[in-house]
């Protein structure tokens, strides 16, 4: 399953894409496992839908500093 959700940095035109690895329920939570395309970075999040899962994954990347590294040259 592939999800082509992306975020671009205007000055570099670089993007981050996610692939949906798995959608499942665990402990009464709807969960999504996403991978940053082209990397081995996987992120597991609880969310109501796929859009919310992608937003949470972006926030995790941003807050950890990984997003900045991925978007740099």
C-alpha positions as CSV (number, residue, x, y, z in Angstrom):
1,X,0.0,0.0,0.0
2,X,1.4,3.4,-0.9
3,X,0.4,6.8,0.2
4,X,1.8,9.8,-1.7
5,X,1.5,12.5,0.9
6,X,4.2,15.0,0.7
7,X,5.6,18.1,2.3
8,X,7.7,20.5,0.3
9,X,10.2,23.0,1.4
10,X,9.8,25.9,-1.1
11,X,13.4,27.0,-1.3
12,X,14.7,23.5,-2.1
13,X,11.6,21.9,-3.7
14,X,12.4,18.8,-1.7
15,X,9.6,16.6,-0.4
16,X,8.9,14.0,2.2
17,X,6.5,11.1,1.1
18,X,4.9,8.6,3.4
19,X,4.0,5.0,2.5
20,X,1.2,3.3,4.5
21,X,2.6,0.1,5.8
22,X,-0.2,-1.1,8.0
23,X,-3.6,0.0,9.3
24,X,-4.8,-1.8,12.4
25,X,-6.6,-1.7,15.7
26,X,-4.8,-2.3,19.0
27,X,-6.2,-1.8,22.5
28,X,-9.3,-0.2,21.0
29,X,-7.2,2.3,19.1
30,X,-7.2,2.9,15.3
31,X,-3.5,2.9,14.5
32,X,-1.4,3.5,11.4
33,X,2.2,2.5,10.6
34,X,3.8,4.9,8.1
35,X,7.2,4.8,6.5
36,X,9.1,7.8,5.1
37,X,9.6,6.8,1.5
38,X,13.2,6.1,0.6
39,X,14.3,5.6,4.3
40,X,13.9,3.1,7.0
41,X,12.1,5.6,9.3
42,X,8.8,4.2,10.4
43,X,6.2,6.0,12.6
44,X,3.3,4.4,14.4
45,X,0.4,6.7,15.4
46,X,-3.1,6.5,16.8
47,X,-5.5,8.4,14.7
48,X,-9.2,8.5,13.6
49,X,-8.3,8.5,9.9
50,X,-5.4,8.5,7.5
51,X,-5.2,12.3,7.1
52,X,-4.9,12.7,10.9
53,X,-2.2,10.0,11.0
54,X,-0.2,11.8,8.3
55,X,-0.5,15.1,10.3
56,X,0.7,13.4,13.4
57,X,3.6,11.7,11.6
58,X,4.7,15.1,10.2
59,X,4.6,16.6,13.7
60,X,6.7,13.7,15.1
61,X,9.3,14.2,12.4
62,X,9.2,18.0,12.9
63,X,9.5,17.9,16.7
64,X,12.3,15.3,16.6
65,X,14.4,17.3,14.1
66,X,14.2,14.6,11.5
67,X,12.0,16.6,9.1
68,X,14.6,19.4,8.9
69,X,17.3,16.8,8.1
70,X,15.2,15.1,5.5
71,X,14.5,18.3,3.7
72,X,18.0,19.6,3.7
73,X,20.4,18.9,0.8
